[in-house]
Amino acid sequence: MAKKRKRKIDNECRQFQVEWSLKYFFIKSSENALCVICNETVAVMKEYKLRRHHQSKHQDKYAQLEGKVRAENFYKVQNKLTSQMTLFSKSSNEN
Ligand SMILES: [Zn+2]
């Protein structure tokens, strides 16, 4: 019996890839990719878009970070950003 090939290329291309986080300092934010460094969103989930953003804006500071250091830096900025988000949503609830 021949197996049916199921290919979901369309979906896969549009999905946020976990590896992009460390590569380009992006996280998934609803339908967009969000840069944890400058809070800018990229609406198109394409690797070259994220790469271009990272290279044009953050290359100087982050290009030389590799491996563990890069990961540590990513989690540091990410934590900072998510705690800011929590603060923001708290204060907007109170208003
Ligand atoms: Zn950025």
PDB file of the backbone (N, CA, C, O) and the ligand in Angstrom, with CONECT records:
HET     ZN  A 101       1
ATOM      1  N   MET A   1       0.832  -1.220   0.000  1.00  0.00           N
ATOM      2  CA  MET A   1       0.000   0.000   0.000  1.00  0.00           C
ATOM      3  C   MET A   1       0.863   1.265   0.000  1.00  0.00           C
ATOM      4  O   MET A   1       1.798   1.410   0.787  1.00  0.00           O
ATOM      5  N   ALA A   2       0.530   2.123  -0.864  1.00  0.00           N
ATOM      6  CA  ALA A   2       1.312   3.358  -0.953  1.00  0.00           C
ATOM      7  C   ALA A   2       0.811   4.376   0.068  1.00  0.00           C
ATOM      8  O   ALA A   2      -0.389   4.588   0.240  1.00  0.00           O
ATOM      9  N   LYS A   3       1.758   4.979   0.718  1.00  0.00           N
ATOM     10  CA  LYS A   3       1.371   6.009   1.681  1.00  0.00           C
ATOM     11  C   LYS A   3       1.049   7.306   0.960  1.00  0.00           C
ATOM     12  O   LYS A   3       1.704   7.698  -0.007  1.00  0.00           O
ATOM     13  N   LYS A   4       0.043   7.933   1.458  1.00  0.00           N
ATOM     14  CA  LYS A   4      -0.291   9.237   0.867  1.00  0.00           C
ATOM     15  C   LYS A   4       0.658  10.294   1.402  1.00  0.00           C
ATOM     16  O   LYS A   4       0.901  10.387   2.605  1.00  0.00           O
ATOM     17  N   ARG A   5       1.164  11.055   0.522  1.00  0.00           N
ATOM     18  CA  ARG A   5       2.063  12.123   0.958  1.00  0.00           C
ATOM     19  C   ARG A   5       1.271  13.348   1.332  1.00  0.00           C
ATOM     20  O   ARG A   5       0.559  13.942   0.521  1.00  0.00           O
ATOM     21  N   LYS A   6       1.416  13.694   2.557  1.00  0.00           N
ATOM     22  CA  LYS A   6       0.719  14.920   2.980  1.00  0.00           C
ATOM     23  C   LYS A   6       1.740  16.033   3.121  1.00  0.00           C
ATOM     24  O   LYS A   6       2.645  15.972   3.954  1.00  0.00           O
ATOM     25  N   ARG A   7       1.583  16.996   2.332  1.00  0.00           N
ATOM     26  CA  ARG A   7       2.528  18.111   2.416  1.00  0.00           C
ATOM     27  C   ARG A   7       1.780  19.384   2.716  1.00  0.00           C
ATOM     28  O   ARG A   7       0.860  19.784   2.003  1.00  0.00           O
ATOM     29  N   LYS A   8       2.203  20.001   3.788  1.00  0.00           N
ATOM     30  CA  LYS A   8       1.559  21.274   4.147  1.00  0.00           C
ATOM     31  C   LYS A   8       2.566  22.411   4.003  1.00  0.00           C
ATOM     32  O   LYS A   8       2.866  23.134   4.953  1.00  0.00           O
ATOM     33  N   ILE A   9       3.056  22.535   2.827  1.00  0.00           N
ATOM     34  CA  ILE A   9       4.102  23.536   2.602  1.00  0.00           C
ATOM     35  C   ILE A   9       3.602  24.954   2.890  1.00  0.00           C
ATOM     36  O   ILE A   9       4.304  25.769   3.489  1.00  0.00           O
ATOM     37  N   ASP A  10       2.394  25.222   2.457  1.00  0.00           N
ATOM     38  CA  ASP A  10       1.848  26.558   2.676  1.00  0.00           C
ATOM     39  C   ASP A  10       1.855  26.940   4.144  1.00  0.00           C
ATOM     40  O   ASP A  10       2.283  28.028   4.527  1.00  0.00           O
ATOM     41  N   ASN A  11       1.371  26.015   4.946  1.00  0.00           N
ATOM     42  CA  ASN A  11       1.320  26.272   6.380  1.00  0.00           C
ATOM     43  C   ASN A  11       2.698  26.422   6.982  1.00  0.00           C
ATOM     44  O   ASN A  11       2.962  27.345   7.753  1.00  0.00           O
ATOM     45  N   GLU A  12       3.562  25.512   6.624  1.00  0.00           N
ATOM     46  CA  GLU A  12       4.885  25.521   7.215  1.00  0.00           C
ATOM     47  C   GLU A  12       5.648  26.804   6.922  1.00  0.00           C
ATOM     48  O   GLU A  12       6.380  27.323   7.765  1.00  0.00           O
ATOM     49  N   CYS A  13       5.460  27.292   5.727  1.00  0.00           N
ATOM     50  CA  CYS A  13       6.180  28.500   5.343  1.00  0.00           C
ATOM     51  C   CYS A  13       5.734  29.706   6.154  1.00  0.00           C
ATOM     52  O   CYS A  13       6.508  30.632   6.394  1.00  0.00           O
ATOM     53  N   ARG A  14       4.487  29.678   6.567  1.00  0.00           N
ATOM     54  CA  ARG A  14       3.978  30.848   7.264  1.00  0.00           C
ATOM     55  C   ARG A  14       4.153  30.762   8.770  1.00  0.00           C
ATOM     56  O   ARG A  14       3.918  31.728   9.496  1.00  0.00           O
ATOM     57  N   GLN A  15       4.570  29.590   9.224  1.00  0.00           N
ATOM     58  CA  GLN A  15       4.663  29.439  10.655  1.00  0.00           C
ATOM     59  C   GLN A  15       5.971  29.960  11.191  1.00  0.00           C
ATOM     60  O   GLN A  15       7.010  29.918  10.532  1.00  0.00           O
ATOM     61  N   PHE A  16       5.885  30.446  12.392  1.00  0.00           N
ATOM     62  CA  PHE A  16       7.076  30.942  13.041  1.00  0.00           C
ATOM     63  C   PHE A  16       7.989  29.777  13.414  1.00  0.00           C
ATOM     64  O   PHE A  16       7.550  28.821  14.053  1.00  0.00           O
ATOM     65  N   GLN A  17       9.221  29.855  13.027  1.00  0.00           N
ATOM     66  CA  GLN A  17      10.170  28.810  13.346  1.00  0.00           C
ATOM     67  C   GLN A  17      10.905  29.149  14.640  1.00  0.00           C
ATOM     68  O   GLN A  17      11.413  30.256  14.818  1.00  0.00           O
ATOM     69  N   VAL A  18      10.944  28.184  15.519  1.00  0.00           N
ATOM     70  CA  VAL A  18      11.556  28.408  16.832  1.00  0.00           C
ATOM     71  C   VAL A  18      13.001  28.899  16.710  1.00  0.00           C
ATOM     72  O   VAL A  18      13.467  29.722  17.498  1.00  0.00           O
ATOM     73  N   GLU A  19      13.686  28.375  15.712  1.00  0.00           N
ATOM     74  CA  GLU A  19      15.096  28.759  15.562  1.00  0.00           C
ATOM     75  C   GLU A  19      15.278  30.235  15.239  1.00  0.00           C
ATOM     76  O   GLU A  19      16.356  30.785  15.463  1.00  0.00           O
ATOM     77  N   TRP A  20      14.251  30.881  14.722  1.00  0.00           N
ATOM     78  CA  TRP A  20      14.346  32.304  14.405  1.00  0.00           C
ATOM     79  C   TRP A  20      14.567  33.142  15.659  1.00  0.00           C
ATOM     80  O   TRP A  20      15.167  34.215  15.604  1.00  0.00           O
ATOM     81  N   SER A  21      14.078  32.644  16.781  1.00  0.00           N
ATOM     82  CA  SER A  21      14.237  33.383  18.030  1.00  0.00           C
ATOM     83  C   SER A  21      15.695  33.711  18.291  1.00  0.00           C
ATOM     84  O   SER A  21      16.065  34.866  18.503  1.00  0.00           O
ATOM     85  N   LEU A  22      16.506  32.680  18.273  1.00  0.00           N
ATOM     86  CA  LEU A  22      17.917  32.889  18.556  1.00  0.00           C
ATOM     87  C   LEU A  22      18.660  33.515  17.386  1.00  0.00           C
ATOM     88  O   LEU A  22      19.597  34.293  17.567  1.00  0.00           O
ATOM     89  N   LYS A  23      18.232  33.169  16.210  1.00  0.00           N
ATOM     90  CA  LYS A  23      18.909  33.693  15.028  1.00  0.00           C
ATOM     91  C   LYS A  23      18.676  35.185  14.865  1.00  0.00           C
ATOM     92  O   LYS A  23      19.605  35.939  14.576  1.00  0.00           O
ATOM     93  N   TYR A  24      17.440  35.604  15.050  1.00  0.00           N
ATOM     94  CA  TYR A  24      17.097  36.995  14.742  1.00  0.00           C
ATOM     95  C   TYR A  24      16.458  37.748  15.905  1.00  0.00           C
ATOM     96  O   TYR A  24      16.032  38.890  15.737  1.00  0.00           O
ATOM     97  N   PHE A  25      16.385  37.133  17.066  1.00  0.00           N
ATOM     98  CA  PHE A  25      15.786  37.758  18.246  1.00  0.00           C
ATOM     99  C   PHE A  25      14.319  38.130  18.021  1.00  0.00           C
ATOM    100  O   PHE A  25      13.883  39.227  18.370  1.00  0.00           O
ATOM    101  N   PHE A  26      13.589  37.222  17.448  1.00  0.00           N
ATOM    102  CA  PHE A  26      12.166  37.439  17.245  1.00  0.00           C
ATOM    103  C   PHE A  26      11.356  36.433  18.068  1.00  0.00           C
ATOM    104  O   PHE A  26      11.796  35.306  18.293  1.00  0.00           O
ATOM    105  N   ILE A  27      10.179  36.851  18.510  1.00  0.00           N
ATOM    106  CA  ILE A  27       9.254  35.898  19.103  1.00  0.00           C
ATOM    107  C   ILE A  27       7.928  35.993  18.362  1.00  0.00           C
ATOM    108  O   ILE A  27       7.663  36.967  17.658  1.00  0.00           O
ATOM    109  N   LYS A  28       7.109  34.977  18.529  1.00  0.00           N
ATOM    110  CA  LYS A  28       5.812  35.002  17.878  1.00  0.00           C
ATOM    111  C   LYS A  28       4.851  35.814  18.724  1.00  0.00           C
ATOM    112  O   LYS A  28       4.741  35.605  19.932  1.00  0.00           O
ATOM    113  N   SER A  29       4.161  36.731  18.088  1.00  0.00           N
ATOM    114  CA  SER A  29       3.186  37.536  18.806  1.00  0.00           C
ATOM    115  C   SER A  29       1.904  37.555  17.990  1.00  0.00           C
ATOM    116  O   SER A  29       1.834  38.220  16.956  1.00  0.00           O
ATOM    117  N   SER A  30       0.907  36.843  18.441  1.00  0.00           N
ATOM    118  CA  SER A  30      -0.330  36.572  17.685  1.00  0.00           C
ATOM    119  C   SER A  30      -0.004  36.209  16.242  1.00  0.00           C
ATOM    120  O   SER A  30       0.577  35.154  15.990  1.00  0.00           O
ATOM    121  N   GLU A  31      -0.361  37.053  15.305  1.00  0.00           N
ATOM    122  CA  GLU A  31      -0.138  36.698  13.906  1.00  0.00           C
ATOM    123  C   GLU A  31       1.191  37.221  13.370  1.00  0.00           C
ATOM    124  O   GLU A  31       1.556  36.961  12.223  1.00  0.00           O
ATOM    125  N   ASN A  32       1.903  37.956  14.208  1.00  0.00           N
ATOM    126  CA  ASN A  32       3.125  38.578  13.725  1.00  0.00           C
ATOM    127  C   ASN A  32       4.362  38.010  14.392  1.00  0.00           C
ATOM    128  O   ASN A  32       4.292  37.258  15.364  1.00  0.00           O
ATOM    129  N   ALA A  33       5.486  38.398  13.836  1.00  0.00           N
ATOM    130  CA  ALA A  33       6.751  38.138  14.503  1.00  0.00           C
ATOM    131  C   ALA A  33       7.176  39.441  15.160  1.00  0.00           C
ATOM    132  O   ALA A  33       7.137  40.503  14.539  1.00  0.00           O
ATOM    133  N   LEU A  34       7.579  39.353  16.408  1.00  0.00           N
ATOM    134  CA  LEU A  34       7.911  40.550  17.163  1.00  0.00           C
ATOM    135  C   LEU A  34       9.393  40.553  17.514  1.00  0.00           C
ATOM    136  O   LEU A  34       9.919  39.583  18.061  1.00  0.00           O
ATOM    137  N   CYS A  35      10.051  41.650  17.194  1.00  0.00           N
ATOM    138  CA  CYS A  35      11.463  41.781  17.527  1.00  0.00           C
ATOM    139  C   CYS A  35      11.578  42.137  19.003  1.00  0.00           C
ATOM    140  O   CYS A  35      11.038  43.151  19.445  1.00  0.00           O
ATOM    141  N   VAL A  36      12.282  41.300  19.765  1.00  0.00           N
ATOM    142  CA  VAL A  36      12.356  41.553  21.206  1.00  0.00           C
ATOM    143  C   VAL A  36      13.291  42.719  21.536  1.00  0.00           C
ATOM    144  O   VAL A  36      13.259  43.251  22.646  1.00  0.00           O
ATOM    145  N   ILE A  37      14.112  43.106  20.583  1.00  0.00           N
ATOM    146  CA  ILE A  37      15.049  44.194  20.837  1.00  0.00           C
ATOM    147  C   ILE A  37      14.374  45.558  20.714  1.00  0.00           C
ATOM    148  O   ILE A  37      14.536  46.413  21.586  1.00  0.00           O
ATOM    149  N   CYS A  38      13.629  45.762  19.649  1.00  0.00           N
ATOM    150  CA  CYS A  38      13.056  47.094  19.428  1.00  0.00           C
ATOM    151  C   CYS A  38      11.529  47.103  19.400  1.00  0.00           C
ATOM    152  O   CYS A  38      10.917  48.136  19.129  1.00  0.00           O
ATOM    153  N   ASN A  39      10.910  45.941  19.683  1.00  0.00           N
ATOM    154  CA  ASN A  39       9.448  45.868  19.747  1.00  0.00           C
ATOM    155  C   ASN A  39       8.737  46.069  18.421  1.00  0.00           C
ATOM    156  O   ASN A  39       7.526  46.286  18.386  1.00  0.00           O
ATOM    157  N   GLU A  40       9.472  45.999  17.354  1.00  0.00           N
ATOM    158  CA  GLU A  40       8.840  46.175  16.062  1.00  0.00           C
ATOM    159  C   GLU A  40       8.260  44.851  15.596  1.00  0.00           C
ATOM    160  O   GLU A  40       8.846  43.796  15.840  1.00  0.00           O
ATOM    161  N   THR A  41       7.127  44.893  14.936  1.00  0.00           N
ATOM    162  CA  THR A  41       6.556  43.651  14.428  1.00  0.00           C
ATOM    163  C   THR A  41       6.770  43.540  12.930  1.00  0.00           C
ATOM    164  O   THR A  41       6.781  44.533  12.202  1.00  0.00           O
ATOM    165  N   VAL A  42       6.939  42.318  12.500  1.00  0.00           N
ATOM    166  CA  VAL A  42       7.039  42.041  11.079  1.00  0.00           C
ATOM    167  C   VAL A  42       5.841  41.174  10.725  1.00  0.00           C
ATOM    168  O   VAL A  42       5.703  40.056  11.221  1.00  0.00           O
ATOM    169  N   ALA A  43       4.982  41.695   9.868  1.00  0.00           N
ATOM    170  CA  ALA A  43       3.715  41.025   9.609  1.00  0.00           C
ATOM    171  C   ALA A  43       3.881  39.782   8.748  1.00  0.00           C
ATOM    172  O   ALA A  43       3.065  38.862   8.811  1.00  0.00           O
ATOM    173  N   VAL A  44       4.910  39.758   7.967  1.00  0.00           N
ATOM    174  CA  VAL A  44       5.116  38.610   7.088  1.00  0.00           C
ATOM    175  C   VAL A  44       6.110  37.647   7.717  1.00  0.00           C
ATOM    176  O   VAL A  44       7.263  37.995   7.970  1.00  0.00           O
ATOM    177  N   MET A  45       5.644  36.438   7.963  1.00  0.00           N
ATOM    178  CA  MET A  45       6.506  35.455   8.614  1.00  0.00           C
ATOM    179  C   MET A  45       7.417  34.783   7.614  1.00  0.00           C
ATOM    180  O   MET A  45       7.266  33.602   7.303  1.00  0.00           O
ATOM    181  N   LYS A  46       8.330  35.527   7.134  1.00  0.00           N
ATOM    182  CA  LYS A  46       9.295  34.965   6.203  1.00  0.00           C
ATOM    183  C   LYS A  46      10.674  35.183   6.788  1.00  0.00           C
ATOM    184  O   LYS A  46      10.985  36.243   7.331  1.00  0.00           O
ATOM    185  N   GLU A  47      11.487  34.158   6.664  1.00  0.00           N
ATOM    186  CA  GLU A  47      12.793  34.248   7.291  1.00  0.00           C
ATOM    187  C   GLU A  47      13.606  35.427   6.792  1.00  0.00           C
ATOM    188  O   GLU A  47      14.280  36.094   7.576  1.00  0.00           O
ATOM    189  N   TYR A  48      13.549  35.690   5.490  1.00  0.00           N
ATOM    190  CA  TYR A  48      14.392  36.771   4.963  1.00  0.00           C
ATOM    191  C   TYR A  48      13.977  38.130   5.499  1.00  0.00           C
ATOM    192  O   TYR A  48      14.803  39.034   5.620  1.00  0.00           O
ATOM    193  N   LYS A  49      12.691  38.274   5.822  1.00  0.00           N
ATOM    194  CA  LYS A  49      12.215  39.537   6.387  1.00  0.00           C
ATOM    195  C   LYS A  49      12.806  39.766   7.773  1.00  0.00           C
ATOM    196  O   LYS A  49      13.275  40.855   8.105  1.00  0.00           O
ATOM    197  N   LEU A  50      12.765  38.704   8.567  1.00  0.00           N
ATOM    198  CA  LEU A  50      13.313  38.808   9.917  1.00  0.00           C
ATOM    199  C   LEU A  50      14.814  39.004   9.869  1.00  0.00           C
ATOM    200  O   LEU A  50      15.377  39.781  10.640  1.00  0.00           O
ATOM    201  N   ARG A  51      15.460  38.291   8.955  1.00  0.00           N
ATOM    202  CA  ARG A  51      16.906  38.413   8.828  1.00  0.00           C
ATOM    203  C   ARG A  51      17.283  39.831   8.424  1.00  0.00           C
ATOM    204  O   ARG A  51      18.236  40.409   8.947  1.00  0.00           O
ATOM    205  N   ARG A  52      16.527  40.377   7.492  1.00  0.00           N
ATOM    206  CA  ARG A  52      16.831  41.728   7.017  1.00  0.00           C
ATOM    207  C   ARG A  52      16.674  42.738   8.146  1.00  0.00           C
ATOM    208  O   ARG A  52      17.503  43.631   8.317  1.00  0.00           O
ATOM    209  N   HIS A  53      15.594  42.582   8.917  1.00  0.00           N
ATOM    210  CA  HIS A  53      15.374  43.486  10.041  1.00  0.00           C
ATOM    211  C   HIS A  53      16.542  43.396  11.023  1.00  0.00           C
ATOM    212  O   HIS A  53      17.107  44.409  11.437  1.00  0.00           O
ATOM    213  N   HIS A  54      16.885  42.175  11.380  1.00  0.00           N
ATOM    214  CA  HIS A  54      17.934  41.987  12.373  1.00  0.00           C
ATOM    215  C   HIS A  54      19.276  42.521  11.868  1.00  0.00           C
ATOM    216  O   HIS A  54      20.019  43.170  12.605  1.00  0.00           O
ATOM    217  N   GLN A  55      19.566  42.239  10.616  1.00  0.00           N
ATOM    218  CA  GLN A  55      20.860  42.676  10.085  1.00  0.00           C
ATOM    219  C   GLN A  55      20.933  44.183   9.917  1.00  0.00           C
ATOM    220  O   GLN A  55      21.973  44.789  10.174  1.00  0.00           O
ATOM    221  N   SER A  56      19.841  44.787   9.491  1.00  0.00           N
ATOM    222  CA  SER A  56      19.917  46.228   9.261  1.00  0.00           C
ATOM    223  C   SER A  56      19.855  47.021  10.554  1.00  0.00           C
ATOM    224  O   SER A  56      20.402  48.122  10.624  1.00  0.00           O
ATOM    225  N   LYS A  57      19.195  46.484  11.591  1.00  0.00           N
ATOM    226  CA  LYS A  57      19.025  47.279  12.809  1.00  0.00           C
ATOM    227  C   LYS A  57      19.872  46.845  13.986  1.00  0.00           C
ATOM    228  O   LYS A  57      20.269  47.679  14.800  1.00  0.00           O
ATOM    229  N   HIS A  58      20.154  45.575  14.091  1.00  0.00           N
ATOM    230  CA  HIS A  58      20.803  45.113  15.317  1.00  0.00           C
ATOM    231  C   HIS A  58      22.124  44.393  15.087  1.00  0.00           C
ATOM    232  O   HIS A  58      22.706  43.814  16.004  1.00  0.00           O
ATOM    233  N   GLN A  59      22.576  44.444  13.855  1.00  0.00           N
ATOM    234  CA  GLN A  59      23.803  43.729  13.505  1.00  0.00           C
ATOM    235  C   GLN A  59      24.970  44.129  14.411  1.00  0.00           C
ATOM    236  O   GLN A  59      25.682  43.273  14.936  1.00  0.00           O
ATOM    237  N   ASP A  60      25.156  45.439  14.585  1.00  0.00           N
ATOM    238  CA  ASP A  60      26.322  45.940  15.315  1.00  0.00           C
ATOM    239  C   ASP A  60      26.433  45.324  16.696  1.00  0.00           C
ATOM    240  O   ASP A  60      27.504  44.895  17.126  1.00  0.00           O
ATOM    241  N   LYS A  61      25.301  45.291  17.377  1.00  0.00           N
ATOM    242  CA  LYS A  61      25.326  44.882  18.767  1.00  0.00           C
ATOM    243  C   LYS A  61      25.265  43.372  18.955  1.00  0.00           C
ATOM    244  O   LYS A  61      25.810  42.836  19.920  1.00  0.00           O
ATOM    245  N   TYR A  62      24.606  42.698  18.036  1.00  0.00           N
ATOM    246  CA  TYR A  62      24.311  41.295  18.300  1.00  0.00           C
ATOM    247  C   TYR A  62      25.021  40.310  17.386  1.00  0.00           C
ATOM    248  O   TYR A  62      24.975  39.102  17.622  1.00  0.00           O
ATOM    249  N   ALA A  63      25.670  40.805  16.357  1.00  0.00           N
ATOM    250  CA  ALA A  63      26.294  39.888  15.388  1.00  0.00           C
ATOM    251  C   ALA A  63      27.391  39.042  16.020  1.00  0.00           C
ATOM    252  O   ALA A  63      27.566  37.877  15.663  1.00  0.00           O
ATOM    253  N   GLN A  64      28.119  39.620  16.946  1.00  0.00           N
ATOM    254  CA  GLN A  64      29.258  38.886  17.506  1.00  0.00           C
ATOM    255  C   GLN A  64      28.856  37.944  18.632  1.00  0.00           C
ATOM    256  O   GLN A  64      29.688  37.185  19.129  1.00  0.00           O
ATOM    257  N   LEU A  65      27.601  37.982  19.039  1.00  0.00           N
ATOM    258  CA  LEU A  65      27.145  37.072  20.088  1.00  0.00           C
ATOM    259  C   LEU A  65      26.848  35.703  19.490  1.00  0.00           C
ATOM    260  O   LEU A  65      26.106  35.578  18.516  1.00  0.00           O
ATOM    261  N   GLU A  66      27.434  34.698  20.085  1.00  0.00           N
ATOM    262  CA  GLU A  66      27.220  33.365  19.536  1.00  0.00           C
ATOM    263  C   GLU A  66      26.934  32.355  20.630  1.00  0.00           C
ATOM    264  O   GLU A  66      27.292  32.544  21.792  1.00  0.00           O
ATOM    265  N   GLY A  67      26.287  31.291  20.231  1.00  0.00           N
ATOM    266  CA  GLY A  67      26.058  30.159  21.111  1.00  0.00           C
ATOM    267  C   GLY A  67      25.356  30.525  22.400  1.00  0.00           C
ATOM    268  O   GLY A  67      24.267  31.098  22.398  1.00  0.00           O
ATOM    269  N   LYS A  68      26.008  30.180  23.505  1.00  0.00           N
ATOM    270  CA  LYS A  68      25.396  30.343  24.818  1.00  0.00           C
ATOM    271  C   LYS A  68      25.144  31.814  25.152  1.00  0.00           C
ATOM    272  O   LYS A  68      24.096  32.181  25.684  1.00  0.00           O
ATOM    273  N   VAL A  69      26.126  32.634  24.826  1.00  0.00           N
ATOM    274  CA  VAL A  69      26.001  34.066  25.101  1.00  0.00           C
ATOM    275  C   VAL A  69      24.808  34.656  24.359  1.00  0.00           C
ATOM    276  O   VAL A  69      24.061  35.476  24.894  1.00  0.00           O
ATOM    277  N   ARG A  70      24.652  34.222  23.126  1.00  0.00           N
ATOM    278  CA  ARG A  70      23.538  34.695  22.319  1.00  0.00           C
ATOM    279  C   ARG A  70      22.208  34.273  22.951  1.00  0.00           C
ATOM    280  O   ARG A  70      21.272  35.067  23.038  1.00  0.00           O
ATOM    281  N   ALA A  71      22.141  33.029  23.384  1.00  0.00           N
ATOM    282  CA  ALA A  71      20.931  32.525  24.010  1.00  0.00           C
ATOM    283  C   ALA A  71      20.622  33.293  25.288  1.00  0.00           C
ATOM    284  O   ALA A  71      19.481  33.685  25.535  1.00  0.00           O
ATOM    285  N   GLU A  72      21.656  33.502  26.095  1.00  0.00           N
ATOM    286  CA  GLU A  72      21.451  34.239  27.347  1.00  0.00           C
ATOM    287  C   GLU A  72      20.938  35.635  27.085  1.00  0.00           C
ATOM    288  O   GLU A  72      20.029  36.118  27.760  1.00  0.00           O
ATOM    289  N   ASN A  73      21.536  36.282  26.088  1.00  0.00           N
ATOM    290  CA  ASN A  73      21.099  37.623  25.735  1.00  0.00           C
ATOM    291  C   ASN A  73      19.664  37.647  25.249  1.00  0.00           C
ATOM    292  O   ASN A  73      18.880  38.533  25.588  1.00  0.00           O
ATOM    293  N   PHE A  74      19.346  36.645  24.444  1.00  0.00           N
ATOM    294  CA  PHE A  74      17.980  36.586  23.933  1.00  0.00           C
ATOM    295  C   PHE A  74      16.978  36.474  25.079  1.00  0.00           C
ATOM    296  O   PHE A  74      15.984  37.199  25.117  1.00  0.00           O
ATOM    297  N   TYR A  75      17.250  35.553  26.021  1.00  0.00           N
ATOM    298  CA  TYR A  75      16.298  35.355  27.110  1.00  0.00           C
ATOM    299  C   TYR A  75      16.219  36.581  27.997  1.00  0.00           C
ATOM    300  O   TYR A  75      15.163  36.888  28.551  1.00  0.00           O
ATOM    301  N   LYS A  76      17.333  37.282  28.132  1.00  0.00           N
ATOM    302  CA  LYS A  76      17.341  38.497  28.938  1.00  0.00           C
ATOM    303  C   LYS A  76      16.418  39.568  28.329  1.00  0.00           C
ATOM    304  O   LYS A  76      15.567  40.132  29.016  1.00  0.00           O
ATOM    305  N   VAL A  77      16.605  39.833  27.032  1.00  0.00           N
ATOM    306  CA  VAL A  77      15.760  40.843  26.393  1.00  0.00           C
ATOM    307  C   VAL A  77      14.305  40.388  26.337  1.00  0.00           C
ATOM    308  O   VAL A  77      13.375  41.182  26.486  1.00  0.00           O
ATOM    309  N   GLN A  78      14.140  39.093  26.120  1.00  0.00           N
ATOM    310  CA  GLN A  78      12.781  38.574  26.025  1.00  0.00           C
ATOM    311  C   GLN A  78      12.052  38.728  27.358  1.00  0.00           C
ATOM    312  O   GLN A  78      10.893  39.143  27.397  1.00  0.00           O
ATOM    313  N   ASN A  79      12.737  38.392  28.443  1.00  0.00           N
ATOM    314  CA  ASN A  79      12.139  38.541  29.766  1.00  0.00           C
ATOM    315  C   ASN A  79      11.783  39.987  30.062  1.00  0.00           C
ATOM    316  O   ASN A  79      10.711  40.289  30.588  1.00  0.00           O
ATOM    317  N   LYS A  80      12.706  40.873  29.713  1.00  0.00           N
ATOM    318  CA  LYS A  80      12.476  42.287  29.937  1.00  0.00           C
ATOM    319  C   LYS A  80      11.217  42.734  29.193  1.00  0.00           C
ATOM    320  O   LYS A  80      10.369  43.446  29.731  1.00  0.00           O
ATOM    321  N   LEU A  81      11.128  42.298  27.958  1.00  0.00           N
ATOM    322  CA  LEU A  81       9.999  42.682  27.130  1.00  0.00           C
ATOM    323  C   LEU A  81       8.691  42.121  27.667  1.00  0.00           C
ATOM    324  O   LEU A  81       7.694  42.839  27.752  1.00  0.00           O
ATOM    325  N   THR A  82       8.686  40.839  28.031  1.00  0.00           N
ATOM    326  CA  THR A  82       7.438  40.245  28.491  1.00  0.00           C
ATOM    327  C   THR A  82       7.010  40.822  29.840  1.00  0.00           C
ATOM    328  O   THR A  82       5.815  40.923  30.117  1.00  0.00           O
ATOM    329  N   SER A  83       7.987  41.205  30.689  1.00  0.00           N
ATOM    330  CA  SER A  83       7.590  41.817  31.950  1.00  0.00           C
ATOM    331  C   SER A  83       7.025  43.215  31.716  1.00  0.00           C
ATOM    332  O   SER A  83       6.118  43.656  32.422  1.00  0.00           O
ATOM    333  N   GLN A  84       7.567  43.899  30.724  1.00  0.00           N
ATOM    334  CA  GLN A  84       7.007  45.200  30.362  1.00  0.00           C
ATOM    335  C   GLN A  84       5.582  45.046  29.859  1.00  0.00           C
ATOM    336  O   GLN A  84       4.705  45.848  30.181  1.00  0.00           O
ATOM    337  N   MET A  85       5.363  44.007  29.066  1.00  0.00           N
ATOM    338  CA  MET A  85       4.032  43.752  28.532  1.00  0.00           C
ATOM    339  C   MET A  85       3.038  43.498  29.654  1.00  0.00           C
ATOM    340  O   MET A  85       1.911  43.991  29.625  1.00  0.00           O
ATOM    341  N   THR A  86       3.466  42.726  30.639  1.00  0.00           N
ATOM    342  CA  THR A  86       2.591  42.415  31.764  1.00  0.00           C
ATOM    343  C   THR A  86       2.259  43.690  32.532  1.00  0.00           C
ATOM    344  O   THR A  86       1.105  43.927  32.891  1.00  0.00           O
ATOM    345  N   LEU A  87       3.270  44.497  32.777  1.00  0.00           N
ATOM    346  CA  LEU A  87       3.047  45.769  33.457  1.00  0.00           C
ATOM    347  C   LEU A  87       2.052  46.617  32.683  1.00  0.00           C
ATOM    348  O   LEU A  87       1.128  47.204  33.246  1.00  0.00           O
ATOM    349  N   PHE A  88       2.270  46.663  31.381  1.00  0.00           N
ATOM    350  CA  PHE A  88       1.426  47.482  30.531  1.00  0.00           C
ATOM    351  C   PHE A  88      -0.025  47.017  30.590  1.00  0.00           C
ATOM    352  O   PHE A  88      -0.938  47.832  30.720  1.00  0.00           O
ATOM    353  N   SER A  89      -0.235  45.710  30.495  1.00  0.00           N
ATOM    354  CA  SER A  89      -1.608  45.221  30.489  1.00  0.00           C
ATOM    355  C   SER A  89      -2.252  45.409  31.860  1.00  0.00           C
ATOM    356  O   SER A  89      -3.461  45.615  31.965  1.00  0.00           O
ATOM    357  N   LYS A  90      -1.420  45.333  32.923  1.00  0.00           N
ATOM    358  CA  LYS A  90      -1.951  45.584  34.263  1.00  0.00           C
ATOM    359  C   LYS A  90      -2.456  47.007  34.391  1.00  0.00           C
ATOM    360  O   LYS A  90      -3.582  47.244  34.826  1.00  0.00           O
ATOM    361  N   SER A  91      -1.595  47.967  34.000  1.00  0.00           N
ATOM    362  CA  SER A  91      -1.971  49.360  34.178  1.00  0.00           C
ATOM    363  C   SER A  91      -3.135  49.743  33.266  1.00  0.00           C
ATOM    364  O   SER A  91      -3.942  50.602  33.622  1.00  0.00           O
ATOM    365  N   SER A  92      -3.229  49.118  32.099  1.00  0.00           N
ATOM    366  CA  SER A  92      -4.347  49.464  31.228  1.00  0.00           C
ATOM    367  C   SER A  92      -5.639  48.865  31.753  1.00  0.00           C
ATOM    368  O   SER A  92      -6.723  49.371  31.463  1.00  0.00           O
ATOM    369  N   ASN A  93      -5.531  47.779  32.530  1.00  0.00           N
ATOM    370  CA  ASN A  93      -6.721  47.227  33.160  1.00  0.00           C
ATOM    371  C   ASN A  93      -7.250  48.140  34.251  1.00  0.00           C
ATOM    372  O   ASN A  93      -8.456  48.304  34.438  1.00  0.00           O
ATOM    373  N   GLU A  94      -6.284  48.734  34.973  1.00  0.00           N
ATOM    374  CA  GLU A  94      -6.686  49.576  36.092  1.00  0.00           C
ATOM    375  C   GLU A  94      -7.373  50.852  35.636  1.00  0.00           C
ATOM    376  O   GLU A  94      -8.224  51.406  36.332  1.00  0.00           O
ATOM    377  N   ASN A  95      -6.985  51.304  34.453  1.00  0.00           N
ATOM    378  CA  ASN A  95      -7.572  52.568  33.976  1.00  0.00           C
ATOM    379  C   ASN A  95      -9.035  52.447  33.560  1.00  0.00           C
ATOM    380  O   ASN A  95      -9.642  53.433  33.143  1.00  0.00           O
TER     381      ASN A  95
HETATM  382 ZN    ZN A 101      14.361  45.046  16.010  1.00  0.00          ZN2+
END
